[in-house]
Amino acid sequence: MVGFGKKLRELQIQEWKGYYINYKLMKKKVKRYIEQMEVGAQNRHNVLRDFSMLLDNQIEKFVLFLLEQQGVLAHRLSDIGQEHHTLFQQPNSLNISELQEAYREVGRDLLRLLNFVEMNAIGLRKILKKFDKRFGYKFTDYYVKTRANHPYSQLRQVFRHVGIGAVVGVLSHGLADLQDLQHCQGSYISIYDQPSYTHQDPILDSIKVAVDRLSNSTSFLQFLGRHAFIMKEELPYPSEDHIVDESYHFMSLLLNLANTFLYMMNTYIIVPTADNYSLSLGAAASVCGVVIGSMAVAQIFSSVYFSAWSNRSYLRPLVFSSIVLLVGNTMYALAFDMNSIGVLLIGRLFCGLGSARAVNRRYISDCVPLKLRMQASAGFVSASALGMACGPALACLLQKNFRIYKFTMNQDTLPGWVMALAWFVYLLWLWICFKEPSRENQANIVTYQSDTGPAIHVTVENEHTLPLLINSEEKQQDDEGEDENDTCEETKKPVTSIVVAYKLLTPSVKVQLFVYFMLKYAMEIVLAESSLITEYYFLWSTSNVSIFLACLGLTVLPVNIVVGNYISNMFEERQVLLASEIMVCIGLLLSFHIIIPYSVSQYVGSALVTFVSAEVLEGVNLSLLSKMMSSRLSSGTFNGGLLSTEAGTLARVIADGTITISGYFNESTLLNATLLPALLVCISSIVATSYSYNSLY
């Protein structure tokens, strides 16, 4: 494993060597503080004050150099701009080429400057993490909060500074004008008048990649990618992505996305008919909560063993998953002719035992090249959302009633038969087309994978940005390889038990997992009891319920597009998080049956507010989680993705159980009885978020 100190020396720009933060000095300081405190030569207050001053000086050194270099670039662009203006009066193809090359040279120097900022910010984050780990004190929260929010802080200047964005803007505008002048004989196309107009100059493509790494949530793909909770690599060596390329197989990726789509469709295809199916087997309609939730119960266990299995193989767990889901759906369909609610529940349990989403995530994280990982992560979320919408929509089309031999085909059994057939076809496709990646390459990939990529947030499109330093702890150890005294093999390994994983969770991460639990609980209440509520109050048919659920599912991608492209650029993620929680709370309050009669508009409107708010909340919640989780939770069996999945699955289990229990008491009070605990959990999450608000970076 390459230590950061060694990597910093190898990747830094030599002529700027004196302006990088002195990571080695700060590391020695931390070690000396420990020794002094052990013999009583220092107290905690003096250590915190001294280390804060050291950090301030180091940050001031590289920030002042950054400002100086921005001024140099601005001066060069000003000179080029004068020549540019003269050229418009007397166009000359030779001069156009020279000016284009001059702009590109500035662009190359800007790339060097972006790399400089990135390396310094990562070094600061690593030394803060080291300080917290050695002292057992959350100094990072205090330091970043006080420096980032102070008007004269050097950190704040980096957060809010628009100099880099201005340089990128001048380069884009200048190169676009020159291209227009060269090819269009003077017709003017403004990048401001036509935002969709893009100049395909290679240097701008490189700058865009670098700026994306330095930005927070500046695009739909980035936002959706973090929504998938799949980790990005940070500061790869040129050879590392080549290693990943060797194990990448597009058809295998497509099969993982298809698995995600089919599983989500399998989950929700029965929701519109589960109550009728329960009644036809002699059970109460509210047993639909158990029928729907039994899949989530099994998923609590399947997520663990599939996560562990993916350490050794991808093909075998996917084959096993498909077989189990084929059997489970067949049992679900046969329960009608066997007149057995037990077979129905066992079938759904089998479906939950076939949940291979942990394998799907792991494949994308480990086997997809860095340059494609964000698109693959967004594809994972899109496939999930599409499956969630297609499940109820397909149920709407299965309103048939006929027999094939001795098997009944109706609206209750057809979802099982259709999904069994789908998994059989998928199993054949998987067996023929899936390519198992080399485990030797896999070992190299895991070594260099990190949680969420660079922790540098530089504004380029507006004046708003999020804090620079607090991101996820890197998978790479921050200890330098040459310092054996600071290297602990145990801290390099992924955790091996759920207990150890829980101990690594900071209070802020625990709050975010609770928020995730809350939003999944609220969403499950809205979705799982929809058939019961709409039939009781509005006499909706299965088709009506299916269309309603499909429309809710279809809101997922448009909502994420809006949040990823606009809202995340206008507000901090913690602001969006808290606002979304409040909106979920409002949606739940509006859902209560207080006004008589209970109208369709009230139910549909409140459900839409709750569901959409929960979707927004899920995106920012997982984004924050990916930044704050420990490095040891970025890989292995008990990783951050597994913890969030378990929290969400547990929420679904409890929500479905609440529906069944409430329905047994009195169906007329089912709505309020299920909404009340959801409201209490939501209020608790708002309080917890407010309490930890300043640490949510």
N, C-alpha and C positions, 0 to 999 in steps of 0.2 A: 504494500500500500504506500503510495507516494504521499509524504507529508506536505502540508500546505507551505511551510517555510521553503522547502526545496523547490516546490512548484512555482512559488513566487519568484525565486531567484532565476528560474529557467525562463519564465514567461515575461518578466518585466522588461521594459525598454531601457537599455543600458545607459543611454545618455540622460535619462530621467531618474537614474537610480537613487539619487539623494533626496528625491521628493516623495518616494513611497513611504508609507508608514513603516516604522522600524518594528516589524513583528517580532524579530528575535529579541530585541531589547525588552519589549513589553512582556514577552514570555518569561524572560529571566527575572523581571520585576515581580511577576506573579509568584514565581518559585521562591524568591527572596522574602516576599511578604509572609508566605507560609512559614518559612524557617524562623523569621523574627517573631511571629505571633506564638509559635510553639515554645520559645524561650522567654516570652513575656516582654520582648523589646519593642513591640508595637501593639497598639490596640486597634480594634475594628474601625473606629471613627477616623483615625489618622490614615489608615490604609485606604479607606474609601476616598478620602479627600486627596491623598497623594496620587492615587490611580486615576481619579477624575481629572486632575491637572495634567497628568501625562497624556491621557487620551485627548484632552482639549488641545494640547500643543501639537500632537501628531496630526489631528484633524485639520488644525489651522494651517499646518505646513502644506499638506497636499491640496487643500481648498484654495489657498492663495496661488499656488502654482497652476491649478485648474483655471482660475480666473485670468491669470496671466496668459495662458495658452489660448483661452477663448478670445482674448484681446488680439493676440497675434493672428489668429484665424480671421477675426473680423476685419483687421487692417488689410490682410491679403485679399479678402473678398471685396473690400472697398476699392482697392486698386484694380482688381479684375473688372469690377462693375463699371469703372470709368472707361476702360477699354471696350467693354461690352456696349456701353452707350454710344461710343464713337463708331463702333462697327455697324450699328443699326443705320447710321447715316450713309456709310459706304461699305456695303456687304462685300466680303472677300472670303472665298472658300478656304484659303490657307489660314487666314486669321481666325476663322471660325474654328478650325481644327485645333489651333494653338490655344484658343480660349477654352475649348472643351477640355483639353488636357490640363490646363491650369485649374479649372474647377475640380477635375478628378483628383489632382494632386492634393488640393485642400481636403477633398473627401477622404483620401487615404490618411492624411494627418488627423482628421477627425476620428477615424476608426482607431488610431493609436491612442487618442485622448480618451475615447470611450473605454478602451481596454484598461487604461490607467485608472479611471474612476472605478471600474468594476473590481479590479484587483484590490484596491485600497478598501472598498466597502466590504468585500468578503473577508479581508484580514481583520477589519474592525469587529465584524460579527463573530469571527472565530475567537478572537482574544476575549471578547465579552463572554462568550460561552464558556471558555476555559476558566475565566475568573469566577463565574457563577458555580461551575462544577467543583472547583477547588475549595471555595469558601462556603459552599452551601447557602449562598445568599443571592437573592434575585436583584443583583445590582443593575443588570441590563434594563429591566423595566424602569427603574428610577432614572438611569442615565439617559436613555433615549427619550423618555417622556419629558424630562426637564429641558433637554437640549433641543429636541425637535419642535417644542412649542414656544420656545423663547424667541422673541423678535430679533435678537442680535446673535443668535447661535450660528456657528459655522455650518452645522448640520442643516439648519433651516435654510441657509443660503443654497445648499446643494439641492434640498427638496424642492424649493420654489423657483430656482434659477431657470430662466427660459433661454439662456444663451445658447445651449446646445440645440434647442429647437429652432432658434433663429438661424443658426448656421445651416442646419438641415434644410430649412425653408428657402434660404438664399440659393443653396446648391441646386435644389430641385427646380426652383423657378428659373435660374440661369441656364441650366442644361436643357430644360424644356424649351426655353426661348430660342436657344441656339439650334436645337433640332428643328424647331418650326421654321427658323430662318433658312436653314440649310435645305429643307425638303419642300417647303411650302411657298417659297419666294415672297416672304414678307407677311403672309397672313398671320394674324396674331391669335393664339389660343392661350388663354390665361388659366393657370392651375387653380386660381381662385374662383373664376367664373364657372369653370367646369371641374368640380371636385373629382369626377370620375376619370378625368384625363390623367394618365400616368406616363411618366417617362421611363422607358425600359433601359436605363443605363446601368451597367453591371455594378458600378461603384455605389449607386443609390440602393440597389438591391442588397448589397453588403451592409450598408449603413442601416437599412431597415431591419435586417436581422439583428444587428448589434443593438439598435434602439429597442427592439422588441424584448431583448434580453434585459435591458436596463429599465423597462417600463413595468407598470403594474398590470392593470386590466384594460389594455387599449384596443382590444379586438374581441370579437365574438369567439374566435377559435381559442384564444388564450383563456377566456372566461370559462368556456365549455370544457376545455381540457382540464382545468383544475377541478371543475364540477365532477369529473370522472375519478378524481383522487388518484391519478396516475402520475408518477414522479418524473421530473425532467433531470437531465444531466447538467452538470455545472463545470465550466472550464475544461472541456475535454481536450486531450492531446489530439493532434491530427490523425494519429493512427487508431484512436479508439473507435471512432465512428466507422472506420473500415472494418474493425472486428465485428461490430454489430451488423454491418451490411452482409457479412458472410452468412449470418444465421437468419436473415430476413427473408421471408417467403410470403408474397402478397396473398396467395390463395389461403394460406394458413391464417393470416390476419383476418381475411374475409370470413373464414369459418368461425373464428372467435366472435366476430361481430354478429354473425348469423345466430350463433348460440345465445348471445345476449338478447337479441330480438325475439327469438322463439320462446325463451324462458319468460320474458316479461309478458308476452302475449299469452303464454300458458297460465301465468299468474292471474290475469284479469279477465280472461275469456269466460270464466264461470261466474263472475260477480253478478251479472244481471239475472242469472237463473238459479243461483245457489239456494235461494229461499224456496222457490217452487220445487226444486229437486228434493230438498229436505222434507217438505210437506208430502210429496208423493211417496216417500219412504216411511211415512208415519211419524216423523219428528216434527217439532215445532219449527215455524219459519225462522225464528231467531237462531236456530242451530246453524244457520248459514254463516254466522260469525266463527264458529268452530271449524266449519268446512273450509272457509277461506283462510282462517288463521293456522290450520294444521300444517299447511305448506310452510309458513313462516317458522313454526315450531321446529320442524325438521331442518330448516335452513340454518338455525342457530348452530347445529352440530355439523352439518355438511360444509359450512364455510370454513371450519377449522381443518377438517381432514382434507378437503380439496386444496386449501392453502399449503398444507404440509406436503401433499402429493405433488404439487407443482414445483417443489424443490428438485424433484427427480425426473419428472416427465410432464409433457403437455398432452400428448396424444392419448395415453391410457386413461387419465381422468376424464377427458372429454368423451371417449368411447363409453366408459362406465356411466357417465352422466346421461348420455343419450339412451342407453339401455334401461336405466332406472326410470327415466321419464317416459319411455315407451311403455314399460310395464305399469307405471303409476296411472297414466292416462287410460290405459286399457281397463284397469280395475275400476277407475272412476266411471267409465262408460258402462261396464258390466253390472255395476251396483243396482241399476234400475231393474234389470231382468232377474237379478238375484234377490231383489227386494231387501237389501241389506245396507243400513246406514253405516255399519262397521266397515264393509268393503269400500264404501265411498270415502270414509275418513282415511283408511289405510292407503287408498290410491293417492289421495292428496299428500299424505305423509311421504310416500315414495317420490312424488313430484318435488317436494322440498328437499329430499335427500339427494336429488339430482342437480341441485343448484351449483353450477360451475362458474359463477361470476368471478370468484377469486382467481380461477385459472385464466379467465379472459383478461382481467386486469393485469395479472402477472405476465402474461405473454406480451401484452403491449409494452409494459414497463421494461421487460428484459430483452425482447427480440426485435423491436421496431427501431430503426435508426433514429437518432436524435432529430434529424431534419424533418422526419415524418411523424414523430411521436405526438406532437400537438394535434395534428389532423386525425391521427388514430384515436387519441383520447376523446376528441370531439365526436368522432364517429361512434365511440362506445356510448356516450350519452345520447346521441341522436338515435341510435338503434334501440336503446332502452325506452326512450320517449315514444318512438314509433310503435314499438311492441305494446306499450301501455295503451296507446290509442287504438291500435288494430285489434286487440283482444276483444273489447266490447263491441267494436264495429263488426267483427266477424260473427259474434254471437247474434247480432241483429239479423244476419243473413241466414242463420241456421234455424229459422222458425219453420221446421218441417216435421212431418210425422208419417213414418213408413217403417217397414220391416225388411230386413235382409236375412233370409233363412230364419233363425230363431232370435235374432238380435233386434231390439227396438231402436229405431233412429228417430229421436225427437229433439226438441230444444234443450232438454236436459242432458241427453247422452251424446249428442253430436259434437259438442265442444271436446269431449274426451276422445271420441273416435278421430276427429280431425287432427287434434294435436298428436295423437299416437301415430297417425300416418305421417305427419310432418316430421316427427322425430325419427321415424324409420327412414325416410328419404334423406334426412340430415346425416344419419348414421352411415349410410352408404356413401354419401358425398365426402364425409369426414375420412372414412377408411381409404377411399381412393385418392384423395387430393391432399390430405394434411401431410406436411413434412416436419418431422421432429427435429428441432434445432440441435446443433452440437453442444453437448454439455461443457466441452473444453472452452469454447467461445463464450458460453454462458458465464463461466467463472470470471472471465475478464470483464464482462459487461457489468456484473454485480459490483465488482470492485470499484468501478468509476461512477456508478449511479448515485444520484443524490435526490433529495426530497423534491425540491421545486425549482432548482436552477438558481441563478444569481439573485442576490438580495438587493439589487440596486434599482431604485425607482427614480428615473429621471423624466421630468415632464417634457414632452415635445409638442403636444397639441393644445394644451391649455395650462393654466397656472396651478391646477390642482394635482396633487399626487399624494401617495401614502408614504409612511415612514420608510426610510432607507434600510435600516439595519436589521430589523426584526424579520427574519424569514425562518424557514425550517432549518434545523441543525443538519449540517451536511453529512452525507453518508461517509465521506472520507473523514478520517480522524483528523482533528486539528493539531495533534501533536506532531512535531517535526520528526522525520525518520531518524535523524542522527542523534536525537536526545532520547536514549533508551530509558532513562530514569522517569521520563514523562509518558512513556508508552505503556499502556495496560492492555494486554491481549483481550481481556474480558470485555472491555468497552468497545472493541472493534467488532465483536460478534453480535448478530441479531439475537433478540431475546428468545428464550426457549420455553417460556410459560406465560400464561395470562396474568399471573400474579406479578411477575417481574415487569411485564408490559404496563400494568396498572401503576406500579411504583414510579415509572418514568414519566407519568403524566403530571404536568404542572397544573395548578389550580385553573389557569386560563383554558388549558386544553380540556380539562374536565367539564368546565362550563360549556365549551363548544360541543362536546359530545352530548351533554344534556340538552342543548338547543337542538341538536340533530335528532335526539330521541323525541323531543317535543313536536317537531315539525312532521316527523313520520307518524307519530301518534295522531295528530290532527288530520293528516291526509288520509290515514286508514279509516278513521271514524267517518269522514265524509264519503269515501268510496265504498267501504264494505257495507254500510247500512243504507245505501242509497235505494236499493230495491225494496227494502222493508218500508222505509219512510215514504217513498213516492207511491207505493201501492196503498198504504194505509190512509194517507192524506189526499192523494190526487187520483187514485185508481189507475196509475200508469201501467201500461203493458210492458212486456219484456223489451220490445222494440224501442219504446220511449226511453227506458232506462239505459239501454245500450247506446243510443244516440247521445244521450246526456253525458255518459261516461266517456264516450269517444271524443266528444267536443272538449271536455275537460283535459283529456290527454293531449289533444292537439294544441293546447295553449302552451305546452312546455317549451317547444323550440322558439316560437315568436317571443315569448317572455324572456328567454335567455339571450336572444338576439338584442333585444332592447337593453337589457341590463349590461350585457357584455360590450356593446358598442357605445352606449350613451351614459347610463346611470353610473356605471363604475368609473367613468371618466369625470363625472361631476361631483361625486361624493366619495368620502372614505368608505371602505368596506365595513368598518364597524358602525358607521352611521346607517348604511343600508341595512345592516344586520338588525340593529335595534328598531329601525322603522318598520322592517318586515315583521318582526315579532309583534309589534303593536298592531299591525294590520291583520295578522292572524288572529290576534285577540279580538279585534273588532269584528272580524268575520264570524268567529265563534259566538260572540254576543248577539249578532244579528240573526243567527240560526235558531236561537231559542224560541220555543212555542209559547209566546206570552200573549201576542195579539190573536184574537179569534175573529174570523177564521184564519187558519194558516194558509197563506197564499203561495202559488207556484213562483211568483216573482220574488217573494221573500226567500224561499228556499234556494232557488237557482242563483239569485244574486249573492246571497251570503256564502253559498258553497263555492262560487266562483272567486269571491274575495279571499276566502280561506285557502283555497287550493293554489291560486296564483301567487299569493303572498308567501305560502310555504315553498313554492318553487323558487321564487327569488331568494328566499332565506336559505334554501339548500345550497344554491350556488355560492353565495358569499360565505356561508358557514364552512363548506368544504375547502374553499380557498384559504380561509384563515387557519383551518386545521392543518392544511398542508404546509403552512409557513411556521407553525409553532410546535409541531411534533418533533420528538427526539430523533436523532439520526439513526438510532438503533431500531426505530420503528418503521424505517423506510424499506426494509426487506425482510426476508425470512418468513416463517409461518405466522408469527404473531405480529403482523405489521399494522401500520396505521389504517390501511384500507380494511383489514379484518375487524379492527376495533370499531370503526364507524359502521361497518355492515352489521356487526353484532348489536350495536346500540339501536340502529334502525329496525332490525328484525325483532328485537325484544319489544320495541314500541308497538310494532304491528301485532305481535302475539297478545300483548296486554289489551290493546284496543279491540281486537276481535273477541277476546274473552269477555270484555266489558259489554259488548253488544249482546252476546248470548245470555249472559247473566241478567242484564237489564230486561231483555225480552221475556224471560221466564216470569218475571214479577208482574209486569203490566205493559202491554204493547202500546198503550196510549201515552205512557210516560217514557217510552224508549228514547225518544229524541233528546229530551232534557236530561235524562239520566246518563246518557253517554256523553253529552256535551259538557256537563258540569266538571268531571275529572279532567277533560281536555283543557277546559278554561283554567282550572287551577294549576295544571302543569305549565300552561302558557304564561300565566302571571308569574309563576316561580322562575321561569327561564328569563323573563324580562328583568326581574329583580337581580338574578345572578349575573346577567349581562351588564347591567348598570354598575354592579359592584366591581366587576373586572374590566370595565370599559377602557380604562387607561392602559391596560396591558395588552389590548387587542391590536397588535401590529402585525 
